[in-house]
Amino acid sequence: METIKNIQKVGIWFFAILGGTYILTGLMILSDFYKTQTTIIHQTIQIPFIISALIYGISQLVEGFTEPGQLNKKVLIPAGATLGTFIILIIVFEIIFPDLTP
């Protein structure tokens, strides 16, 4: 159970930092401030931001459904399968439908 709490602690930091960077680069693109560099950063940071959100959310869900001191595999296996499915779908959609904005 300590592993899930550590994943939550790291996941919330990644989520906050990547989310703040994503919002900041979006605002910089709108104001034409270093447009090419921020566009590259904005497009690159989408997948890690989504993955960090999923990792934090699923670790929060697993902790909520397990009793203290125990790790319930009935919750952990579907949560891991969900995370893996979302990661694969994100990668596939990024390859099939790339963002073509300049």
Sequence and secondary structure as in RCSB ss.txt:
>XXXX:A:sequence
METIKNIQKVGIWFFAILGGTYILTGLMILSDFYKTQTTIIHQTIQIPFIISALIYGISQLVEGFTEPGQLNKKV
LIPAGATLGTFIILIIVFEIIFPDLTP
>XXXX:A:secstr
 HHHHHHHHHHHHHHHHHHHHHHHHHHHHHTTSSHHHHHHHHHHSHHHHHHHHHHHHHHHHHHHHS TT   HHH
HHHHHHHHHHHHHHHHHHHHHS     
